């Protein structure tokens, strides 16, 4: 959904009383549980809760007076008319918005009931006054409270920045630990920390020889990078080379968070170029091969983003990534979808095709076609299609791996893109067979 866009989705109900007794009570219990995850869970739990809410919206019909409304959240300085945001967005909202996670509400007649978390309001057409607290915990404060909170946060951040300038390792450890927690807490704090000029000081501490200071600093940058405006500020503060330094010599946790930060920064095209040219790819490939399970996943995700920029594809291949990627094509590693997505991108260049063929990538890609997830099958089909284009030897290898039956199945029941790739690959098999028959 585009920022500023409103979408209304109606759901089918029997009568207003039935909707209240069956839909409202049953679903609201489920939503309260999901709201707890949105408010208090880790990032994975928040995303999963948001997905569940989105599924509920998608299952809705278009024949009722009960509506889901998805819209950007209100600024707290505005009148308290409930407007809401897409819960699947990356829990980003500017200073002064209703909440850190955007909110999902249900509207029934003149009543508005919070589905994710917040308050419920009801109004009359004459007064337009919203009232009536509901079961879900309140998270909206008034503008005065919010301004006071922001002022207190700014005072705290400026005090911590002064601590960072002292010579004592102990002081720096305490200050970086506090900044880490503040940046982790919510989006408002991330904006305050950035506006106070903290980013350049934190970037400098990535070079610290103290493991604790370095870990807190890189994790703070990771949390700050969640905000889109901070992505550019972090890169412009010269963070990319120090992040690469952490990738090379940091503790396992610091390496994980450095890779995750590079992934976050690489969302923008400019940073994809910067990161690739700065030399981040080889240490990311090393982490992919030798890191912790979490580190390998972070490295694979970063490499996927970087592989979207053509210039980086050859760098990734030359760094030896294909062998590590093929080695991770194991269901037990829990990384198949990430790995196949990277291989599909690398298969678009000649060097990538050669490396995938030499490192045993074809059998594992066929295996994904047979038993992978919907997204994995789609990317595996795309990778095999690239590999087999104008390459008789690879086409023969794919046939010998028994790819035809699963490709036929995929062409009939896969995603639209998967069907397209599977059909194109099957057509190549037919063309080769007809060509061979003609030569005979």
C-alpha positions as CSV (number, residue, x, y, z in Angstrom):
1,X,0.0,0.0,0.0
2,X,1.3,3.4,-0.9
3,X,1.8,6.0,1.9
4,X,-1.2,8.1,2.2
5,X,-3.5,5.6,0.5
6,X,-6.7,4.5,2.1
7,X,-8.3,1.1,1.5
8,X,-11.7,-0.1,2.6
9,X,-12.5,-3.8,2.7
10,X,-16.0,-5.0,3.7
11,X,-16.6,-8.3,5.4
12,X,-19.8,-10.4,5.3
13,X,-21.9,-10.7,8.5
14,X,-25.4,-11.9,9.2
15,X,-27.0,-9.1,11.3
16,X,-25.6,-6.4,13.5
17,X,-26.4,-8.3,16.6
18,X,-25.0,-11.6,15.2
19,X,-21.9,-9.7,14.1
20,X,-21.5,-8.4,17.6
21,X,-22.0,-11.7,19.3
22,X,-20.2,-14.1,16.9
23,X,-17.7,-12.0,14.9
24,X,-16.8,-9.3,17.4
25,X,-16.4,-11.4,20.5
26,X,-14.7,-14.3,18.9
27,X,-12.4,-12.3,16.7
28,X,-11.6,-9.7,19.2
29,X,-10.3,-12.3,21.6
30,X,-8.0,-13.4,18.8
31,X,-7.0,-9.8,18.0
32,X,-6.2,-9.1,21.6
33,X,-3.7,-11.9,21.6
34,X,-2.3,-10.7,18.3
35,X,-2.1,-7.1,19.7
36,X,0.1,-8.4,22.6
37,X,2.5,-9.8,20.0
38,X,2.5,-6.5,18.1
39,X,3.2,-4.6,21.3
40,X,5.5,-6.8,23.2
41,X,6.9,-9.5,20.9
42,X,10.2,-9.6,19.1
43,X,10.4,-8.5,15.5
44,X,9.6,-12.0,14.2
45,X,6.5,-12.2,16.5
46,X,5.3,-8.8,15.4
47,X,5.6,-9.7,11.7
48,X,3.8,-12.9,12.2
49,X,1.0,-11.2,14.1
50,X,0.6,-8.6,11.4
51,X,0.4,-11.4,8.8
52,X,-2.4,-13.0,10.7
53,X,-4.3,-9.8,10.8
54,X,-3.8,-9.3,7.1
55,X,-5.1,-12.8,6.4
56,X,-8.2,-11.9,8.3
57,X,-8.7,-8.9,6.1
58,X,-8.1,-10.8,2.9
59,X,-10.7,-13.4,3.8
60,X,-13.3,-10.7,4.0
61,X,-16.2,-10.5,1.6
62,X,-17.6,-7.3,0.1
63,X,-21.2,-7.4,1.3
64,X,-21.4,-5.9,4.7
65,X,-21.7,-2.8,6.8
66,X,-18.6,-3.7,8.8
67,X,-15.4,-2.3,7.2
68,X,-11.7,-2.7,7.8
69,X,-9.9,0.6,7.0
70,X,-6.2,0.8,6.4
71,X,-4.7,4.2,6.3
72,X,-1.7,6.2,7.6
73,X,-1.8,6.9,11.4
74,X,-2.7,10.3,12.7
75,X,-0.2,12.8,14.0
76,X,-0.9,13.3,17.7
77,X,-1.3,17.0,17.2
78,X,-4.3,16.4,14.9
79,X,-7.9,16.0,16.2
80,X,-8.5,12.5,17.6
81,X,-10.3,11.1,14.5
82,X,-9.1,7.5,14.2
83,X,-7.0,6.8,11.1
84,X,-4.9,3.7,10.9
85,X,-1.9,2.1,9.2
86,X,-0.9,-1.0,7.5
87,X,0.4,-3.4,10.2
88,X,2.7,-5.1,7.7
89,X,4.8,-2.0,7.2
90,X,8.2,-2.1,8.9
91,X,6.8,-0.6,12.2
92,X,8.1,2.8,11.0
93,X,6.3,6.1,11.7
94,X,7.5,9.7,12.0
95,X,7.7,11.5,15.4
96,X,4.4,12.2,16.9
97,X,2.4,9.5,15.2
98,X,-0.1,7.5,17.2
99,X,2.3,4.6,17.8
100,X,5.5,2.9,16.9
101,X,3.7,0.1,15.1
102,X,1.0,1.4,12.8
103,X,-2.5,0.3,13.9
104,X,-5.4,-1.7,12.4
105,X,-9.0,-0.8,13.2
106,X,-12.5,-2.0,12.4
107,X,-15.3,0.4,11.7
108,X,-19.0,-0.6,12.3
109,X,-21.5,2.2,11.7
110,X,-20.4,5.1,13.9
111,X,-18.2,3.0,16.1
112,X,-14.5,2.3,15.7
113,X,-12.9,-0.7,17.4
114,X,-9.2,-1.2,17.6
115,X,-8.2,-4.5,16.0
116,X,-4.5,-4.3,16.7
117,X,-4.0,-2.2,19.7
118,X,-5.0,1.3,21.0
119,X,-8.5,2.4,21.9
120,X,-12.0,2.2,20.7
121,X,-14.0,5.3,20.0
122,X,-17.7,5.9,19.2
123,X,-19.1,9.1,17.8
124,X,-22.4,10.8,17.0
125,X,-22.8,12.8,13.9
126,X,-23.8,15.9,15.8
127,X,-20.8,16.2,18.2
128,X,-18.1,14.2,16.4
129,X,-16.7,13.5,19.9
130,X,-14.9,10.1,20.2
131,X,-15.0,8.2,23.5
132,X,-15.6,4.9,25.2
133,X,-12.5,2.9,26.2
134,X,-12.3,-0.7,25.1
135,X,-10.5,-3.9,26.2
136,X,-7.3,-3.3,24.3
137,X,-4.5,-1.5,26.3
138,X,-4.3,2.2,25.6
139,X,-1.1,3.3,23.8
140,X,-2.1,6.8,22.6
141,X,-1.0,9.7,24.7
142,X,-2.0,13.3,24.3
143,X,0.3,15.8,22.5
144,X,1.6,17.4,25.7
145,X,2.6,14.0,27.1
146,X,4.3,13.1,23.8
147,X,6.2,16.4,23.6
148,X,7.4,15.9,27.2
149,X,8.5,12.3,26.4
150,X,10.5,13.5,23.4
151,X,12.1,16.3,25.4
152,X,13.1,13.9,28.1
153,X,14.5,11.5,25.5
154,X,16.5,14.3,23.9
155,X,17.9,15.3,27.2
156,X,18.9,11.7,28.0
157,X,20.5,11.3,24.6
158,X,22.6,14.4,24.8
159,X,23.8,13.4,28.2
160,X,24.8,10.0,26.8
161,X,26.7,11.6,23.9
162,X,28.7,13.6,26.3
163,X,29.6,10.3,28.0
164,X,30.8,8.9,24.7
165,X,33.4,11.7,24.5
166,X,35.1,10.7,27.8
167,X,38.2,8.6,27.9
168,X,36.9,6.0,30.3
169,X,36.1,2.6,28.7
170,X,33.5,2.1,31.5
171,X,31.7,5.3,30.6
172,X,31.6,4.4,26.9
173,X,30.3,1.0,27.7
174,X,27.5,2.4,29.8
175,X,26.6,5.1,27.2
176,X,26.6,2.7,24.2
177,X,24.5,0.2,26.2
178,X,21.9,2.9,27.0
179,X,21.8,4.1,23.4
180,X,21.4,0.5,22.2
181,X,18.3,0.2,24.4
182,X,16.9,3.5,23.5
183,X,17.3,2.8,19.7
184,X,15.7,-0.6,20.2
185,X,12.7,0.8,22.1
186,X,10.8,2.8,19.5
187,X,10.9,4.9,16.3
188,X,10.7,8.2,18.2
189,X,13.9,7.4,20.0
190,X,15.6,6.5,16.7
191,X,14.7,9.9,15.3
192,X,15.8,11.8,18.4
193,X,19.1,10.0,18.5
194,X,19.8,10.8,14.9
195,X,18.7,14.5,15.3
196,X,21.0,14.9,18.2
197,X,24.0,14.1,16.0
198,X,24.8,10.7,17.5
199,X,25.3,8.7,14.3
200,X,28.9,10.0,13.5
201,X,30.0,9.3,17.1
202,X,28.5,5.8,17.1
203,X,30.2,5.1,13.7
204,X,33.5,6.1,15.2
205,X,33.1,3.5,17.9
206,X,32.8,0.7,15.4
207,X,36.6,0.8,15.4
208,X,36.8,0.3,19.1
209,X,39.0,-2.5,20.4
210,X,36.6,-3.1,23.2
211,X,34.2,-5.9,22.2
212,X,31.3,-4.7,24.3
213,X,31.5,-1.1,23.0
214,X,31.7,-2.4,19.4
215,X,28.8,-4.8,19.9
216,X,26.5,-2.1,21.4
217,X,27.5,0.4,18.7
218,X,26.8,-1.8,15.7
219,X,23.5,-3.0,17.2
220,X,22.5,0.7,17.8
221,X,23.2,1.4,14.2
222,X,21.2,-1.6,13.2
223,X,18.2,-0.3,15.1
224,X,18.6,3.3,13.9
225,X,18.7,2.0,10.3
226,X,15.1,0.8,10.6
227,X,14.2,4.4,9.9
228,X,14.5,5.2,6.2
229,X,15.9,8.7,6.7
230,X,18.6,7.2,9.0
231,X,19.7,4.8,6.2
232,X,21.1,7.7,4.2
233,X,22.5,9.5,7.3
234,X,24.4,6.3,8.4
235,X,25.9,5.8,5.0
236,X,26.8,9.5,4.7
237,X,28.5,9.3,8.1
238,X,31.0,6.9,6.6
239,X,29.6,3.8,8.3
240,X,30.1,1.3,5.5
241,X,33.9,0.8,5.8
242,X,33.7,0.5,9.6
243,X,30.9,-2.0,9.3
244,X,33.1,-4.1,7.0
245,X,35.8,-3.8,9.6
246,X,33.4,-5.3,12.2
247,X,32.5,-8.1,9.7
248,X,36.1,-9.0,9.5
249,X,37.3,-8.9,13.1
250,X,34.2,-8.6,15.3
251,X,32.6,-11.0,17.8
252,X,30.0,-13.4,16.3
253,X,27.2,-11.2,17.5
254,X,28.8,-8.1,16.2
255,X,29.4,-9.8,12.8
256,X,25.7,-10.8,12.7
257,X,24.5,-7.3,13.4
258,X,27.0,-5.8,11.0
259,X,25.6,-8.0,8.2
260,X,22.1,-7.1,9.2
261,X,22.9,-3.4,9.1
262,X,24.4,-3.7,5.7
263,X,21.3,-5.5,4.5
264,X,19.1,-2.7,6.0
265,X,21.3,0.0,4.3
266,X,21.3,-1.9,1.0
267,X,17.6,-1.3,0.5
268,X,18.5,1.9,-1.4
269,X,20.1,1.7,-4.8
270,X,22.8,4.1,-3.9
271,X,23.8,2.1,-0.9
272,X,23.9,-1.1,-3.0
273,X,26.5,0.5,-5.1
274,X,28.5,1.9,-2.2
275,X,28.5,-1.3,-0.2
276,X,29.6,-3.4,-3.2
277,X,32.4,-1.0,-4.2
278,X,33.6,-0.7,-0.6
279,X,34.6,-4.4,-0.4
280,X,31.8,-5.8,1.8
281,X,31.0,-8.8,-0.4
282,X,34.0,-11.0,0.4
283,X,33.5,-10.7,4.2
284,X,29.8,-11.3,3.8
285,X,30.6,-14.5,1.8
286,X,33.1,-15.5,4.5
287,X,30.3,-15.1,7.1
288,X,27.9,-17.1,4.8
289,X,30.4,-20.0,5.0
290,X,31.7,-19.8,8.5
291,X,29.3,-17.7,10.6
292,X,26.7,-18.7,13.2
293,X,23.3,-19.8,11.9
294,X,22.0,-16.3,12.5
295,X,25.1,-14.8,10.8
296,X,24.7,-17.0,7.8
297,X,21.1,-15.9,7.4
298,X,22.0,-12.3,7.7
299,X,24.8,-12.7,5.2
300,X,22.5,-14.4,2.7
301,X,19.9,-11.7,3.0
302,X,22.5,-8.9,2.5
303,X,23.9,-10.7,-0.5
304,X,20.5,-11.1,-2.0
305,X,19.9,-7.3,-1.8
306,X,23.4,-6.6,-3.2
307,X,22.9,-9.1,-6.0
308,X,20.0,-7.0,-7.3
309,X,22.6,-4.5,-8.6
310,X,24.2,-6.0,-11.7
311,X,27.8,-4.9,-10.9
312,X,27.7,-6.8,-7.6
313,X,26.8,-10.2,-9.2
314,X,30.3,-10.9,-10.5
315,X,31.8,-9.7,-7.2
316,X,29.7,-12.3,-5.4
317,X,30.6,-15.1,-7.7
318,X,34.3,-14.2,-7.6
319,X,34.2,-14.2,-3.8
320,X,33.2,-17.9,-3.9
321,X,29.7,-17.4,-2.8
322,X,28.2,-20.1,-5.0
323,X,29.8,-23.0,-3.2
324,X,28.7,-21.7,0.2
325,X,25.2,-21.1,-1.2
326,X,24.9,-24.6,-2.6
327,X,26.2,-26.1,0.7
328,X,23.3,-24.3,2.5
329,X,20.7,-25.8,0.2
330,X,19.7,-28.1,3.0
331,X,16.2,-28.0,4.6
332,X,17.8,-28.5,8.0
333,X,19.6,-25.1,7.6
334,X,16.3,-23.3,7.1
335,X,17.7,-21.1,4.4
336,X,16.6,-22.7,1.2
337,X,14.4,-19.9,0.1
338,X,17.0,-17.2,0.8
339,X,19.7,-19.2,-1.0
340,X,17.7,-20.0,-4.1
341,X,16.7,-16.3,-4.5
342,X,20.4,-15.4,-4.6
343,X,21.3,-18.2,-7.0
344,X,18.5,-17.1,-9.3
345,X,20.0,-13.6,-9.5
346,X,23.6,-15.0,-10.0
347,X,22.3,-17.3,-12.8
348,X,21.6,-14.3,-15.0
349,X,25.4,-13.8,-15.7
350,X,27.7,-16.2,-17.5
351,X,30.1,-16.4,-14.5
352,X,27.2,-17.3,-12.3
353,X,25.9,-20.0,-14.6
354,X,29.4,-21.6,-14.8
355,X,29.9,-21.5,-11.0
356,X,26.4,-23.0,-10.3
357,X,27.0,-25.8,-12.7
358,X,30.5,-26.6,-11.4
359,X,29.5,-26.5,-7.7
360,X,26.7,-29.0,-8.1
361,X,23.8,-26.5,-8.1
362,X,21.6,-28.2,-10.7
363,X,20.6,-31.3,-8.6
364,X,19.7,-29.2,-5.6
365,X,17.7,-26.7,-7.7
366,X,15.7,-29.6,-9.2
367,X,15.2,-30.9,-5.6
368,X,13.7,-27.5,-4.7
369,X,11.3,-27.8,-7.7
370,X,10.2,-31.1,-6.3
371,X,9.8,-30.3,-2.6
372,X,10.4,-26.6,-1.9
373,X,8.1,-23.8,-0.8
374,X,6.0,-22.0,-3.4
375,X,8.6,-19.1,-3.5
376,X,11.5,-21.5,-3.5
377,X,10.0,-23.4,-6.5
378,X,9.5,-20.2,-8.3
379,X,13.1,-19.0,-7.9
380,X,14.5,-22.5,-8.6
381,X,12.6,-22.6,-11.9
382,X,13.9,-19.1,-12.8
383,X,17.5,-20.2,-12.0
384,X,17.2,-23.4,-14.0
385,X,15.7,-21.5,-17.0
386,X,18.7,-19.1,-16.9
387,X,21.1,-21.9,-16.7
388,X,19.6,-23.9,-19.6
389,X,19.2,-21.0,-22.0
390,X,21.6,-21.6,-24.9
391,X,23.4,-24.3,-22.9
392,X,22.8,-27.9,-24.2
393,X,24.9,-29.5,-21.5
394,X,23.0,-28.0,-18.6
395,X,19.7,-28.7,-20.3
396,X,20.7,-32.4,-20.5
397,X,21.8,-32.4,-16.9
398,X,18.5,-31.0,-15.8
399,X,16.6,-33.7,-17.8
400,X,18.8,-36.4,-16.3
401,X,17.9,-35.2,-12.8
402,X,14.3,-36.0,-13.5
403,X,13.0,-32.4,-13.6
404,X,10.2,-32.9,-16.1
405,X,7.5,-34.3,-13.8
406,X,7.9,-31.7,-11.1
407,X,8.1,-29.0,-13.7
408,X,4.9,-30.2,-15.3
409,X,3.2,-30.1,-11.9
410,X,4.6,-26.6,-11.3
411,X,3.4,-25.4,-14.6
412,X,-0.1,-26.3,-13.5
413,X,-0.2,-25.3,-9.9
414,X,2.6,-22.9,-9.1
415,X,2.6,-19.1,-8.7
416,X,2.0,-17.2,-11.9
417,X,5.7,-16.5,-12.2
418,X,6.6,-20.1,-11.4
419,X,4.1,-21.4,-14.1
420,X,5.7,-19.0,-16.6
421,X,9.3,-20.2,-15.9
422,X,8.3,-23.9,-15.8
423,X,6.5,-23.7,-19.1
424,X,9.4,-21.9,-20.7
425,X,11.8,-24.6,-19.4
426,X,9.6,-27.4,-20.7
427,X,9.5,-25.7,-24.1
428,X,13.3,-25.7,-24.1
429,X,13.3,-29.5,-23.5
430,X,10.8,-30.0,-26.4
431,X,13.0,-27.9,-28.7
432,X,16.1,-29.8,-27.8
433,X,14.3,-33.2,-28.4
434,X,13.0,-32.0,-31.8
435,X,16.4,-30.7,-32.7
436,X,18.0,-34.0,-31.9
437,X,15.4,-35.9,-33.9
438,X,16.0,-33.7,-36.9
439,X,19.8,-34.2,-36.8
440,X,19.3,-38.0,-36.6
